[in-house]
Structures are given as structure tokens and as C-alpha cells.
Amino acid sequence: LDPLKEILENMSVYIVLVLDKREANIGLLNGSAVEELVSMTSGVPGKTKAGGQSAQRFARIREEMTKEFFKRIADAAQKQFLEMKDLKGIIIGGPSPTKEDFFDSNYLNTELKRKVIGLKDLSYTGEFGLHELVEKSADLLKEEEVTEEKAAVNKLLEMLRKDPDKVAYGKKQVKEALDAGAVEKLLLSESLAEEELEAFQDAADVRGTDVQIISIDIREGAQLRDLGGVAAILRYAMR
């Protein structure tokens, strides 16, 4: 996992977790690509048709094995992701009520539990289940993306009011700031021409600058477009 860990240090990601009482899979979602990181099985036996005390004893054994499995899943998630600085969120999927039992109990570390953005009903686990979870989570991921875009533009506008010397906007002014290595975060409107978007992104990549593409379908996106479609929060004042 070392190569993956190096990648994780430089990007924002979502964790997708699918589980039932027999199997669990934890994956990394980057854009539309899913990379399975952890796969485990429980050893929990299937239901028995035996009656009386034997059935009750068997049910207790299955319950204890399920709890132990849930603990193993939580421990694996904590080991891999607790210190991940750029983790945007966690999505959990599986058949009802298994995923709810896992989430509602105190298996997950508190910090990780706070990052859970939704639970989804699934028909599968395994690698296929990870892809099914991503497909069914499009609404959650879009909402998270819009929220992040709104926050970025609102921060820019707030700084424009309170500390205007640390904000640049308009293509010429932002390009000068990029060339000087002064840009901390670059905001680009999706209304820009493709070649302009690529040119600004390339300039930002060279200097290790964070880039956010802003949709014009939100009010904040229209505000950025009216500022020239390009704006930046600066590391230091340039005037």
C-alpha cells in the first residue's frame, strides 16, 4: 500500500465501504475511479434451521462473530484512514439492516464517524459492490462538490471585503500572481474556454497551487464569472 499512501498525501479522496455479515471491502474513490484497498471475510456461518435451545445458542454465536467482524472492519478503516488529512468523506453501503447496525454502534472511531456522509442500500458486496455504491452515491457526491465550491467562492468574497490585498481577480492580475508564486488557491469558472482552463491549471501545477473549478450553475459560480472567471486567494499581499 506504500505507493497508494504516497498518492493519498497529495489529493482529496472519498472512502467507500461495503459490508454484510460475511464480507467487507474498503475502497478509495478518486474521481470516477475506485481502487479496492482492503478485503476481508468474517467466517460467520449461515442461518440454521435447528429449533429450541440449539437455535438460540447458534444465534448467539453468530451475533458475537458478527460483532467481532464489525470491530475488525473498524480497526482496518482506522489504521488506513484516521490520519488522512484530505479525506473528504466516507460512504457506507450494504444490505439493510447490516450497514445501519455497523454505523449506529460504536465500532467506528469518532473522527471517522463524523466524516460519514451517507448510507446506501446495495445488492452486492465485493469489488462489484464498491462500484455499485459509487453509482448509487452520485447524489451525495454532487452535493458535497457543490458545498465545497460554494465555500471556496464565499471565502474569496469575504477576503475581498476584509483583506482585498490578498485577493486577485481577472485573468491579467491572477496570471501575474501565479507567475510570482503568490497564489495559495486558484478558482476557475467552468465558463472559461478549454484552452484557458488548461493554461491556468498548468501554471498552478508547476507552483503547487490548489485549484478549484467552479460550476456556473450555482449563484456563487455566477459571481466568480462576473469577476472575470478567474480569481485567487494569495499567500501574501502583492500591493
Disulfide bonds with the S-S distance in Angstrom:
none
